[in-house]
Amino acid sequence: MSYPEALRALNQAAYAAARACQNEDEKRQLKRICFETDELVDALPSRMADFCGEVPALQSALVEGARLP
């Protein structure tokens, strides 16, 4: 399993745990983990070959109406 795949799996597991949790204090902690892993997943490059240490701007480019190759 690659790092991006593992990070996405962790994010999905955090959400599943938060949904299943009955204790409100634990649920609040799990939601914090959900939000933190959301940020990590969002920061993943769209393609590893293009990764140069910066967060990809694909989503903002689409919002601005840029044409992608």
C-alpha positions as CSV (number, residue, x, y, z in Angstrom):
1,M,0.0,0.0,0.0
2,S,1.4,3.4,-0.9
3,Y,1.5,6.4,1.4
4,P,-1.4,8.2,-0.3
5,E,-3.5,5.0,-0.2
6,A,-2.7,4.5,3.5
7,L,-3.5,8.2,4.2
8,R,-6.9,7.9,2.5
9,A,-7.6,4.6,4.3
10,L,-6.8,6.3,7.6
11,N,-9.1,9.2,6.8
12,Q,-11.9,6.8,5.9
13,A,-11.3,4.8,9.1
14,A,-11.5,7.9,11.2
15,Y,-14.8,8.8,9.7
16,A,-16.2,5.3,10.2
17,A,-15.0,5.3,13.9
18,A,-16.7,8.7,14.5
19,R,-19.9,7.5,13.0
20,A,-19.9,4.4,15.1
21,C,-18.9,6.0,18.4
22,Q,-21.6,6.5,21.0
23,N,-19.5,8.5,23.6
24,E,-19.7,12.3,22.8
25,D,-16.2,13.1,24.2
26,E,-14.6,10.3,22.1
27,K,-16.7,11.3,19.1
28,R,-15.3,14.9,19.4
29,Q,-11.7,13.6,19.5
30,L,-12.4,11.4,16.5
31,K,-13.8,14.3,14.6
32,R,-10.6,16.2,15.3
33,I,-8.7,13.3,13.8
34,C,-11.1,13.3,10.8
35,F,-10.4,17.0,10.1
36,E,-6.7,16.6,10.5
37,T,-6.5,13.7,8.1
38,D,-8.8,15.6,5.7
39,E,-6.0,18.3,5.5
40,L,-3.4,15.6,4.9
41,V,-5.4,14.0,2.1
42,D,-6.2,17.4,0.6
43,A,-2.5,18.2,0.5
44,L,-1.6,15.0,-1.5
45,P,-0.3,15.8,-4.9
46,S,-2.6,14.8,-7.8
47,R,0.3,12.8,-9.4
48,M,3.4,11.7,-7.5
49,A,5.6,12.4,-10.6
50,D,4.5,16.0,-10.5
51,F,5.2,16.5,-6.8
52,C,7.9,19.1,-6.1
53,G,7.1,19.8,-2.5
54,E,4.1,22.1,-3.1
55,V,0.4,21.5,-2.6
56,P,-1.2,21.1,-6.0
57,A,-3.4,23.9,-7.3
58,L,-5.7,21.7,-9.4
59,Q,-8.9,22.5,-7.6
60,S,-8.3,26.3,-7.5
61,A,-7.4,26.2,-11.2
62,L,-10.7,24.5,-12.0
63,V,-12.5,27.1,-10.0
64,E,-10.8,29.8,-12.0
65,G,-11.8,28.1,-15.3
66,A,-8.4,27.0,-16.4
67,R,-8.1,24.5,-19.1
68,L,-6.2,21.3,-18.2
69,P,-4.2,19.4,-20.8
